[in-house]
Amino acid sequence: MVQDFSATGIRVIYTKRPKFGINDVIDLRIESERGTHCGEAEVVWFRKLGFRKFEVGFRFTDPEAVKKMRLFQSGFDTLEDGRWSAA
């Protein structure tokens, strides 16, 4: 579950321990009513919140993902051909 996101990173809650650690780089996929956004992200911090509850902070490492998230925050969506439209 996404708790917070910005143009440069995202904070996610997991209900089981993720199989990655700090400094690992993963392909992150974010789904919302506006569509699916994918990008490479680095794990910058990891915290256990309780029994079967973990919080992870990611930093986007893919410049294209950073650009997409900035536009996504501003109310724009990507179209299938890579163009942008106002949401």
C-alpha positions as CSV (number, residue, x, y, z in Angstrom):
1,M,0.0,0.0,0.0
2,V,1.4,3.4,-1.0
3,Q,1.6,5.8,1.9
4,D,3.2,8.8,0.3
5,F,4.8,9.6,-3.0
6,S,6.6,12.5,-4.5
7,A,8.4,13.2,-7.8
8,T,11.6,11.7,-6.5
9,G,10.4,8.8,-4.3
10,I,7.7,6.7,-2.6
11,R,6.9,5.2,0.8
12,V,5.2,1.8,0.8
13,I,3.7,-0.4,3.5
14,Y,4.0,-4.2,3.1
15,T,2.1,-6.8,5.1
16,K,5.0,-9.3,4.8
17,R,8.7,-8.8,4.9
18,P,9.9,-7.8,1.4
19,K,12.7,-9.8,-0.2
20,F,15.0,-6.8,-0.8
21,G,17.2,-4.6,1.4
22,I,18.7,-1.2,1.6
23,N,20.6,-0.1,-1.5
24,D,18.9,-2.8,-3.7
25,V,17.5,-1.4,-7.0
26,I,14.1,-2.9,-8.1
27,D,11.6,-2.4,-10.8
28,L,8.7,-0.7,-9.0
29,R,5.2,-0.8,-10.4
30,I,2.5,1.6,-9.0
31,E,-1.1,1.0,-9.9
32,S,-3.9,3.6,-9.4
33,E,-7.2,4.6,-11.0
34,R,-5.1,6.7,-13.3
35,G,-3.2,3.7,-14.6
36,T,0.0,1.9,-14.0
37,H,3.4,3.6,-13.6
38,C,6.6,1.7,-13.7
39,G,10.2,2.8,-12.9
40,E,13.4,1.7,-11.3
41,A,13.8,2.6,-7.6
42,E,16.4,2.2,-4.9
43,V,15.6,1.1,-1.4
44,V,16.9,3.9,0.8
45,W,15.4,2.9,4.2
46,F,13.5,0.0,5.7
47,R,11.6,-0.1,9.0
48,K,9.6,-2.8,10.8
49,L,6.4,-1.3,12.2
50,G,4.9,-4.3,13.9
51,F,3.9,-7.9,13.4
52,R,3.8,-8.5,9.6
53,K,4.0,-4.7,8.9
54,F,7.0,-3.1,7.2
55,E,7.6,0.4,5.8
56,V,10.0,0.9,2.9
57,G,11.3,4.2,1.4
58,F,12.3,4.2,-2.3
59,R,14.1,6.8,-4.4
60,F,13.4,6.7,-8.1
61,T,16.7,6.2,-10.0
62,D,15.2,6.2,-13.5
63,P,15.1,9.8,-14.8
64,E,12.0,8.9,-16.9
65,A,10.2,7.6,-13.8
66,V,11.0,10.9,-12.0
67,K,9.6,12.9,-14.9
68,K,6.4,10.7,-15.1
69,M,5.8,11.0,-11.4
70,R,6.1,14.8,-11.5
71,L,3.5,15.0,-14.3
72,F,1.3,12.4,-12.5
73,Q,1.3,14.5,-9.4
74,S,0.4,17.6,-11.5
75,G,-2.7,15.8,-12.9
76,F,-1.3,14.5,-16.2
77,D,-1.5,10.9,-17.4
78,T,0.6,9.0,-20.0
79,L,-1.1,7.8,-23.1
80,E,-0.1,4.5,-24.7
81,D,2.2,6.2,-27.3
82,G,4.1,8.1,-24.6
83,R,2.4,11.5,-25.0
84,W,0.7,13.2,-22.0
85,S,-2.9,14.2,-21.4
86,A,-4.5,16.2,-18.7
87,A,-6.4,14.0,-16.2
